[in-house]
Amino acid sequence: MSDLASSRPSPDEPGDPQRHLADAYGLDPLAEVIAGLADLADLGELADVSGLGARAIPVDDAEPTARTIAALLQSPTTTPAELADAVAWCYDDAALPLLLPLARHTDARVRRAVAQALPSVLGEATPDETVAALLTLSGDLDDDVRDWACFALGTQLSEVDEPKVREALVARLDDPHDDTRCEALLGLARRRDERVLPVLYERLARDNVYSLEIDAAGALGHSSLHTLVRGHLSGWDDDVVARVCAALRLTDPDGIGDDLLDGLADWFRAGAPHATDEDRYWWSVTLQLLEHAEYRAPEVAEQVHDRLLGNASATGLMLASRLAQLAGDHGWPRWVPSDR
């Protein structure tokens, strides 16, 4: 069986030099942003980015920053591959205004890197421009660009639940690229869009399925998918088995299982988060369940809370846990934020 796990490499780096990016790809609108970055602080090892000097690009293994990206954009020797590699691994929120225009870059490697990086540099900014860029990239001619954009929209920004996002993902359900198609399916399932239900019936009825299709079944959590998921329990690599088991529990018409709920209650009684590794097993299973079906947190929290009645210490640990916080985010009334 094929596995579409989310380990994703950085863009390739061919060695052929390209033309000066500002001339070749029309990046002049970035000049103001770059100049602003230069004014904010002494650029140190970046030297004079406006002068395009030989030391314009920092020479170290540090994580790329907004200043790194700015220097690359200003250097006449920067290749698209170099720019793509820096963009892909940039986590600096200040780089967002530099990356957004690069969604229109003529080189697919750069566009792919932008789709990869945008959720990581969004920070506290409103998501509107980022979502707009990703919506465009989700219809890109390049398979990998579409894949990354659907992953970003579908999973990394799953809290953004707007009709235009759903429609963009629906448009990719028949995508010829397997990864893209599966990321779109999972993104819609995470939003519990029931348009994916007939798609999952068809996909899971096949002999061979993708792990993201199993994840999507768990995220949607529809009990009619339980038997289909059960038909795909074997043949997976070890790192996928837990995800398949989670999907089986999430689609079970009888609930996620008393064994899990009892085990989780025992974990809190044992002093979580200071319990032994053996006791932690059920906590790990719970986190796997909630990875794609966070909306089930109130159900889990309430049933565990009931099992802890009379044990003030364990109940206190449970109410202060990540489980309780996730449940509170989805309307569970027992959780009270600590800053209140």
Disulfide bonds with the S-S distance in Angstrom:
none
